[in-house]
Structure formats: structure tokens, C-alpha cells
Amino acid sequence: MKRFQFNLEKVLRVRGHETDIAMQHVAAALLELSRCQHGLRKAGAALEALEDDWRQQTRARRTVNQWHTHNLLHEALVEAKLLAAEAVVQAQAMLAARRLELAEARRREKVLESLKDRQLAVYTQESLAEEQKETDEVAQNMRLVWKEAASR
């Protein structure tokens, strides 16, 4: 009997490649999320440092220009923190989408693998049946040969 050959082997390889690409996309999304979270922590730390410096300088008298500069810097840091928070939310959404793509790619690959396993089981069963048929045929021929030899 000829060896087992899965007709959709090329499709299975493509599905495996799609799964690998989806895994790379998830890794890239995780990296982007990490980068955005770092930016958010950095913006929060800068805002906190500004407030700490401002509190330490409360003993001294401030000019209107100092107040104005502090308010502008404070608003800029708050805006940067809000933008960083939005970037984190977007990165989390992208990560969720990439994970769904990965799950779908894995599911498609698993479907083909299960189909291949079923076809292999059928092939194995058929080859065992064919071998058994050949063995039975050889045994039958041997019995006939023995009967002829015994009758002579």
C-alpha cells in the first residue's frame, strides 16, 4: 500500500504560518502596550515631580511669572499623561484584537490537524485490513499446499 499523504498538507503549512504571524502580532502588541504603559508611568512621575518641587518651594514667595510657568507646565504634563493613558487604552484594544486573531488562526490550524489525524486513522485502519487480507490469503494458500502434500 502506498504511504499516507494528506492532500491539504500545503494548506496546513499555510495555516501554521498564519498562526506564527499572529503570534508575532501579539508579541508586537504586547511590546507596544509595554511601551505605552512606560510612557504613562513616566508622564505620571514627571507630574508628581513637578508637584513635589512646587510644594517644596511654597515657603518662598512666587511671582506671577512663576505661577504662570508652573500652570503651563502642569497643563502640558496633564495633557501628556492623558495622551499616554489614551495610548494605553488603544494598545490594550489592539492587543485584544490580536489575541482574537491568534485564537482564530490556532482554531483554523487545529481543524486541519484534526482532519489530518482522522484521515491518518482511516489510512491506518485500511492498511491494517489490507495486511490482514494478505496474511489470510497466504495462510489459505499454505493450507492448500499442505493438503495437496498430505494427499500425495
N, C-alpha and C positions, 0 to 999 in steps of 0.2 A: 504494500500500500504506500502511496506517496506520502511525503511528510506533511505535517499540518501547515497550512498557510491561511492567515487571517486576511481576508480581502480588503478590510478597511484599515490596514496597518499604517498606511500613509496618513490617513485622517487621524488616527490615534496619535501619531507623532506630531501632527499639527496641533491637536488639542493639548498635548504635553507642552509644546512650545508656547501656546496661548496661556497656559497656566503659569509657565515660567515668567512670561512677560507681565502677567497680572501680579505675580509675586514681586517683581521689580517695581511695579507701580505702587504697590502697597508700601514697599520699603521707602520709595521716594516720598510718598505722602507722609509717612512717619517721620522722615527726616525734616520735611517742611514743617510739620506740626511742632517738632522739637525746636526748630529754628524760631518759629513764631512765639512759642512759649518763652524761649530765652529772651526774645525782644520785649515781651510783655514784662518779664521779671526785671529786665534792665531799665525799662521805662519807669516801672514802679519804684525801683531803687533810686533812680535819678530824682524822681518827685519827692521821695522820702528824704533824700539827702538835702534837697533844696529847703524843705520844711524844717529839717534839723538845723541847718545853717541859719535860717531866718529866726528860729526860736532862740538860738544862742546869741543872736545879735539884738534881741529885744531890749537889752539893757541900754544899748546906745540909742541915741536919737537918730531918726531916719529923716531923710529929705524926701520931698515929693518925687524926685527923680528916682530915688532908691525904691520907693513904693511902686512907681510905675514900671521900673525894670523888673522888679520881683513879680508883679502881676503878669507882665508879658511872658516872662519865663515860665511862670506857673501855668498859664493858659496853654503855652506851647507844649509843656510836658504832659498836661492832662490830655491834650489832643493826641499827642504821640501815644499815650497809654490807651486811649480809646481806639485808635487805629490798630494798635498791636492786639487789643482784645478782639477787634473785628477780624483781624488776620487769623487769630487762633480759632475763632468760630468757623471761618471759611476753611481752614486747614482740617478741622475736625470733620466738617461736612465732606470734604474731598476724601479724607481717609475712610469715612463710612461708605462712600460710593465705591472707592477702590476695593474695599473689603467685599462688598457685594459682587463686584466684577470677578474677584478671585473665587468667591464661593460658586458663582455660576460657571466659571471655567473649570473648576475642580469637578463640579457636578457633571458637566458635559464629558469630561475625560473619564470619569468613573462609569458613566453609562456605556461608553465604548469598551472600557476594560471588562465590565461585566458581560457584555455581548461577546467579547473575545473569549472569556472564560467559559461561557455556555457553549460556544462553538467548539472549543477545545475539548470540553467534556463529551460532546456528541461525537467528535472525531475519535476520541479515545475509546468510547463505547463501540463505535463501528469497527475500529481496528482490532479491538479485542474479540469482537464477534467474528470478524474475518479470520483471525488467527485460530480461534476455536473451530471454525468450519474447516480450515485446512488441517488442523490436528485430527479432527474427527474423520476426515477423508483419508488421511494417512493411516489412521488406525483401522478403518474399514478395509483399505487395500491390504494391510498387513494380515488381517483376519482371513481375507480371501486367499492370500498366498499361503497361509498356514493350513487352511482347509484343503487346498489343492495338494500341498506337500503331504498331508496326512492321508489323503485318499490314494496316493500312488503307492 
